[in-house]
Amino acid sequence: MAVLTYLERGGEAVDDVSLQALAFVSMLTDAAPLEAVIACVDSSQALSGAAGAHGVRTLHVFQDDLVSVSAPLAVARAVVAAREDIGATVIVGPGTESGN
């Protein structure tokens, strides 16, 4: 089962609720390497090191200036594109207003 996790940033880090989503997916997949997607203004904000420290093998980065404002449709398209790239059958995201 391929699972994709949508991550949100909390300032200069992956937010706590996204880390909880990663922990859930890790249990769901028996600690298999994880795939995740994150949206940011530029790739230097992608936080790949932080995601990797929590089991993410591949971090798909959606980079767009729209991310500095609320852009749910753009983020949704990025999540769908990443899902198609890896063939994910499950998408998990943080349980927040913007992550739902």
Phi and psi in degrees as a GROMACS rama.xvg file:
@    title "Ramachandran Plot"
@    xaxis  label "Phi"
@    yaxis  label "Psi"
@TYPE xy
-92.2786  128.06  ALA-2
-123.001  134.464  VAL-3
-113.303  133.352  LEU-4
-111.669  127.956  THR-5
-87.4753  126.384  TYR-6
-108.396  144.407  LEU-7
-114.959  152.446  GLU-8
-92.1201  144.645  ARG-9
-122.063  89.6798  GLY-10
70.8161  -118.79  GLY-11
-102.204  22.5706  GLU-12
-143.535  164.625  ALA-13
-69.2938  131.31  VAL-14
-69.0954  159.226  ASP-15
-60.1004  -38.2349  ASP-16
-67.6613  -34.3288  VAL-17
-67.0143  -38.5229  SER-18
-64.3763  -35.8936  LEU-19
-64.9248  -39.0537  GLN-20
-62.9122  -41.2972  ALA-21
-62.3843  -41.2498  LEU-22
-62.7213  -41.2945  ALA-23
-62.015  -46.7291  PHE-24
-65.0915  -37.2739  VAL-25
-60.3438  -41.9588  SER-26
-67.566  -40.3794  MET-27
-63.005  -34.6151  LEU-28
-104.292  15.7557  THR-29
54.8851  44.0725  ASP-30
63.1029  26.7345  ALA-31
-67.7572  156.62  ALA-32
-56.0814  138.994  PRO-33
-99.2234  153.278  LEU-34
-115.397  135.961  GLU-35
-142.014  162.889  ALA-36
-132.35  141.06  VAL-37
-137.938  145.938  ILE-38
-107.137  136.3  ALA-39
-155.119  163.311  CYS-40
-70.9572  -41.4209  VAL-41
-141.831  157.757  ASP-42
-63.0261  -19.6876  SER-43
-67.9825  -15.2084  SER-44
-92.3896  5.31324  GLN-45
-70.531  -22.0588  ALA-46
62.6289  39.6887  LEU-47
-61.9821  -34.8419  SER-48
-62.9782  -44.5587  GLY-49
-65.6398  -41.6778  ALA-50
-65.6722  -42.8832  ALA-51
-61.0794  -35.575  GLY-52
-65.7619  -16.3708  ALA-53
-109.808  21.4234  HIS-54
97.3965  2.1838  GLY-55
-77.4686  118.748  VAL-56
-83.2337  -42.772  ARG-57
-127.838  124.602  THR-58
-111.185  114.516  LEU-59
-85.7034  127.613  HIS-60
-111.307  122.566  VAL-61
-99.8811  113.531  PHE-62
-111.909  118.846  GLN-63
-162.091  143.614  ASP-64
-62.9703  -23.0874  ASP-65
-60.19  -23.3902  LEU-66
-66.4372  -21.7399  VAL-67
-69.7026  -17.1636  SER-68
-119.912  173.895  VAL-69
-68.8475  120.59  SER-70
-138.916  63.2727  ALA-71
-60.0647  -35.5406  PRO-72
-67.2913  -41.7046  LEU-73
-63.8771  -42.1792  ALA-74
-65.8979  -41.9969  VAL-75
-60.086  -40.8197  ALA-76
-64.1738  -37.7013  ARG-77
-65.7223  -40.7072  ALA-78
-64.8327  -43.6663  VAL-79
-63.3866  -42.3158  VAL-80
-61.9271  -43.0289  ALA-81
-65.3345  -39.4596  ALA-82
-60.598  -43.5167  ARG-83
-66.0424  -37.5473  GLU-84
-60.1233  -40.3211  ASP-85
-102.084  -8.01279  ILE-86
72.5163  32.4658  GLY-87
-64.1754  139.908  ALA-88
-101.697  -11.7317  THR-89
-135.328  137.373  VAL-90
-121.228  129.864  ILE-91
-121.047  138.824  VAL-92
-137.274  168.819  GLY-93
-68.9158  146.85  PRO-94
-86.0422  70.468  GLY-95
-125.511  170.903  THR-96
-57.8358  -44.0883  GLU-97
-82.306  -21.8239  SER-98
-84.7433  -14.0224  GLY-99
